[in-house]
Amino acid sequence: MSFSIEAGQKVAIVGQSGAGKSTLAKLLFRFYDVDSGKILIDGQDIKTHNQHSVQSAIGVVPQDTVMFNESIYYNIAYGKQGATQQEVEAAAKSAFMDKFIEALPQGYDTLVGERGLKLSGGEKQRMAIARVLLKNPPILIFDEATSALILIVKKWYKKRLPPSVKKLLP
């Protein structure tokens, strides 16, 4: 496989389940290294950079979001070291989590439970989106990020996608 993506370009990689879309995301994030060939970002082979520096340039919203048995604030702020309360709240608002969080008795201090068990799939997904929006990396990867979102949130995100991507969505 060989392709190039220019800065600012939006690309949708689609295919059947098991086609390798998630594997491609994991390769870009350096969870694995390629056996042959190269992955270049800005003309540089990602193998020549440590995993942390590659990951700091990429934001991934995975199918299965990692949640810590900590507060909502902590789980969103995990996306950016030293994030302020204002930045976390802005990210939550952008991901349509603000009203949900504000309705909780402990708000941003609410514990999400082990692996986020106290949250629905859609809430976990939106928290992952808030986390990556807070990080604000130059490269964003959404790995089936709308799969668990409620209908109204899907509509909002889809409304703002370019027409070429909209036609690929169910």
Residue, then its C-alpha position, 0 to 999 in steps of 0.5 A: m500500500s502506498f499513499s500520501i496525505e497533504a497537510g490539511q487534507k481530510v481522508a476517509i479510509v473505509g473498508q469492511s470489518g477486518a480490512g486493516k483500518s484499525t491496524l493502519a491507525k496503530l501503525l501510525f501511532r507506532f503501537y507496531d512498526v512496519d516489517s517492510g517499507k516506511i511510514l513518513i510524516d513530514g518526510q521523516d520516517i517515524k521509526t527514527h523518532n521515539q514512540h512518545s514524539v510520534q504519539s504527541a503529533i497524533g491524536v487518536v479516538p479509538q473504537d475502544t476508549v481507554m478510561f481511568n478510574e479517576s474523575i471526568y476532569y482527569n480523563i479529559a485532561y489526560g490528553k494534554q499535560g498541564a491542561t487548565q480547567q477552562e481548557v478541559e471545559a472547552a474541550a468537553k463543550s466541543a464534544f457535547m459533554d458539557k451538559f451531561i457533566e454539569a448535570l452530575p452532582q459532582g460535575y467534573d469531579t465525578l469518578v467514571g469507574e474502572r475502565g469507565l464502567k459508569l459511562s455509556g459507550g457514547e459518553k466514553q466516545r465523546m470523552a475520547i473526542a474531548r481528550v483529543l480536541l484538548k490535545n489539538p495535534p496536527i494529525l487526527i485519527f478517528d477510528e470508527a469514532t461515531s459508532a457509539l454516539i447518540l443520533i443527535v451527536k452523530k448528526w452534528y458531527k456529520k453536518r460539519l464533515p465535508p460532503s466527500v466524507k458524508k457520503l461514506l457514512p451510514 
